[in-house]
Amino acid sequence: MEKILAIDKKTAHKKVVKKPIKKKKIESKTVVKPKEAKATPVEKVAVKPAPSKSSYYAVGKRKTAVTQILLSKGNGKITVNELPFEKYFDSPDLAFVAKQPLKVLSLEQAINIRAKIRGGGIHAQAESLRHAISRALIEMDPESRRTLKKLGFLTRDSRVKERKKPGLKRARRAPQFSKR
């Protein structure tokens, strides 16, 4: 412990005196243990290996679109909001974007997906579905992470439209300046 004796105002130095630390003596004490109860023999239980998961849950996001999916092994059937995949994403471009992780890992005909999508536009929904599928595939097979990460399917695209500011027409668009 240090104790400050005085402060010299002219030199602004603190004069410190150190006190020696006192050592405490530790006395040994004997501890009396209570009488232990006799242990009963424990039955040996066979440990079963954990069963492999049959389905994998994941959430994907893009802008304001949020997708929840349940991925399971099957025959390649995909339903989105209880509609067939082809009916929900009728554009081939959007279908391609959503199925990219499955195509890269060549699992299109081996996995069933049930998805629930809310919010955002149709393109953001397709990208959020891609994000969710990628996350679920990693949960299913951690070895695929490197491939999906390299292609950018695991990156959550968080860009959202900036809010409108007062006095401006949009987030940053100012009203047209008039000289006269």
ROTI-992478 format. One record per residue: x, y, z of N, C-alpha, C in turn; residue in three letters. Coordinates in steps of 0.2 Angstrom, whole numbers, plus 5000, padded with zeros to 4 digits. Layout:
XYZXYZXYZALA;...
//
This chain:
500449945000500050005000500450065000MET;500250114997500650174996500250235000GLU;500550275003500250335006500550395004LYS;500150445002500350504999500450555005ILE;501050575006501150625012500950695010LEU;501250715005501150785003501250794995ALA;500950854993501050864986501350934985ILE;501950934982502350994981502051034975ASP;501751094977501351134971501851154966LYS;502451174968502851204963503151154958LYS;503351094960503551044956503050994954THR;502550994957501950954955502150884955ALA;502550864960502750794961502450764968HIS;502250704968501950674974502550644977LYS;502550654984503050614988502750554991LYS;502950504990502650434992503150394996VAL;502750375002503150335006502850265006VAL;503250215005502950145005503050115011LYS;502450075013502450045020502649965018LYS;503049935022503149865021502549825022PRO;502449775018501849725019502049675024ILE;501549665029501549625034501349555032LYS;501749505034501549435032501149405038LYS;500649375036500149345041500349275042LYS;500349245048500549175049499849135048LYS;499949085044499349035043499448975048ILE;498948965052498948915056498548855053GLU;498848795054498548735051497948715055SER;497448695052496848675056496648605053LYS;496448565058496248495056495548495055THR;495348475049494648475047494348405048VAL;493748405052493448335053492948325048VAL;492948265044492548255039491948215042LYS;491348225040490748185042490748115039PRO;490448075043490448005041490147995034LYS;490447965030490247955023489747895023GLU;489247905019488747845018489047795013ALA;488847735014489147685010488847685003LYS;489347684998489147694991488747634989ALA;488247644985487847584983488147564976THR;488147504974488447494967488047524962PRO;488347554957488047584951487947544945VAL;487347544943487247494937487647524931GLU;487947484927488247504921487747514915LYS;487747574912487247594907487647594900VAL;487447554896487747564889487647624886ALA;488147664884488147724881487947714873VAL;487447744871487247744864487547804860LYS;487847784854488047844850487447894848PRO;487547954848487048004846486847994839ALA;486147984838485947974831486048034827PRO;486148024821486348074816485648114815SER;485748184815485148224814484748204807LYS;484148204808483748194801483548254798SER;483548314802483348374798483848434802SER;483948484798484348544800483948604799TYR;483948644804483648714804484148764803TYR;483948814799484348874798483948934796ALA;484248994797483949064796484449094791VAL;484149124786484549164781484149234781GLY;484549284779484349354779484649394773LYS;484249444771484549484765484049544766ARG;484349604767483949664768483449654773LYS;482749664771482249644776481949574775THR;482149534771481849474770482249424775ALA;481749384778482049334783481749264780VAL;482149214780481949144778482149094783THR;481649054785481849004790481748934786GLN;482248894786482148824782482248764787ILE;481948714785482048644788482348604782LEU;482948584782483248544777483348474779LEU;483148424775483148354777483348314771SER;483648254772483848214766483148184763LYS;483148184756482548164752482748154745GLY;482248184741482248174734482248244730ASN;482448294733482548364730481848404730GLY;481348394734480748424734480848494738LYS;480648554735480748614739480048644739ILE;479848664745479248704746479448774749THR;479148824746479248894749478548924751VAL;478448934757477748964760477148914757ASN;477348854758476848794756476648794749GLU;477048824745476948824737477548784734LEU;477448754729478048724725478548784723PRO;479248764724479748804722479648844716PHE;479548804710479448834704478848884703GLU;478348874707477748924707477948984711LYS;478348984716478549034720479049084717TYR;479549044714480049084711480049064703PHE;479549104700479349084693479949104688ASP;480349154690480849174686481449124686SER;481749104680482349054681482949084684PRO;483049154684483549184687483549184695ASP;482949194697482849184704482949114707LEU;482649074703482748994705483448974705ALA;483849004700484548984700484949014706PHE;484749074708485049114714484949074720VAL;484349054721484149014727484448944727ALA;484548914722484748844722485548834721LYS;485848894721486648894720487048844724GLN;486848854731487248804736487148734734PRO;486548714732486448644731486748624724LEU;486848664719487148654713487848644714LYS;488148694718488948684719489148624722VAL;488748604727488848544731488548474728LEU;488248484722487848434718487448394723SER;486948424727486448394731485748414729LEU;485648434723484948454721484448394721GLU;484648334720484148284720484248244727GLN;484548264732484648224738484348254744ALA;484148324743483948354749483248384748ILE;482748384753482148414753482148474758ASN;481848524756481848594759481148614760ILE;480948634766480348674768480548744770ARG;480348794767480548864768479948904770ALA;480048954775479549004776479949074775LYS;479649114771479949174769479549234771ILE;479749284774479349344776479749404774ARG;479449454772479749524771480149534764GLY;480349594763480749604757480449594750GLY;480849604745480649594738480749524736GLY;480549504730480649434728481449424727ILE;481849464725482549454724482849444731HIS;482749484735483049484742482749414745ALA;482149394744481949334746482349274744GLN;482449274737482849224734483549224737ALA;483849274738484549284741484549254749GLU;484049274752483949254759483849174759SER;483549144755483449074754484149044753LEU;484549074748485149044747485649044753ARG;485549104757485949114763485749054768HIS;485049044769484848994774485048924772ALA;485048904765485248844763485948834764ILE;486348884763487048874764487248864772SER;486848894776486948884783486748814785ARG;486248794783485948724784486448674782ALA;486748684776487148634773487848624777LEU;488048684780488648684784488448644790ILE;487848654793487748614799487648544798GLU;487448524792487448454790488148424788MET;488548464785489248444783489748494784ASP;490048504789490548554790491048564785PRO;491248504782491748504777491548554771GLU;490948564770490748614764490848684765SER;491048704771491048774773491548814769ARG;492148784768492648814764492348834757ARG;492048784753491748804747491248854747THR;490748854751490248904752490448974754LEU;490948974758491249034760491649074755LYS;491949034751492349054745491949094740LYS;491349064739490849084734490449144737LEU;490449164744490149214747489449204749GLY;489249134749488549124751488449124758PHE;488949134762488849134770488849204772LEU;488949254768489049324770488349354770THR;488149374776487449404777487449474774ARG;487149494768487149554765486649604769ASP;486949644773486549684778486349754775SER;486449764769486349834766485549844766ARG;485349894769484649914769484549984767VAL;483950004764483850074762483950114768LYS;484250174767484350224772483750264773GLU;483650284779483050314781483050384778ARG;482450414777482350484775482550534780LYS;482850584779483050634784482550694783LYS;482450734788482050794788482350844784PRO;481950884780482250934775482450914769GLY;482550844768482750814762482250774758LEU;482250764752481750734748481850654749LYS;482450634750482550554751483050554757ARG;483450504757483950504763484450554762ALA;484750574756485250624755485050674749ARG;484550664746484350704740484050774743ARG;484450824741484150894744483650924739ALA;483250964741482850994736483251034731PRO;482951044725483351084720483451154722GLN;484051184721484251254723483951294718PHE;483651354721483451404716483751474718SER;484151504713484451564714484051624715LYS;483451624711483051674712482351654714ARG;
//
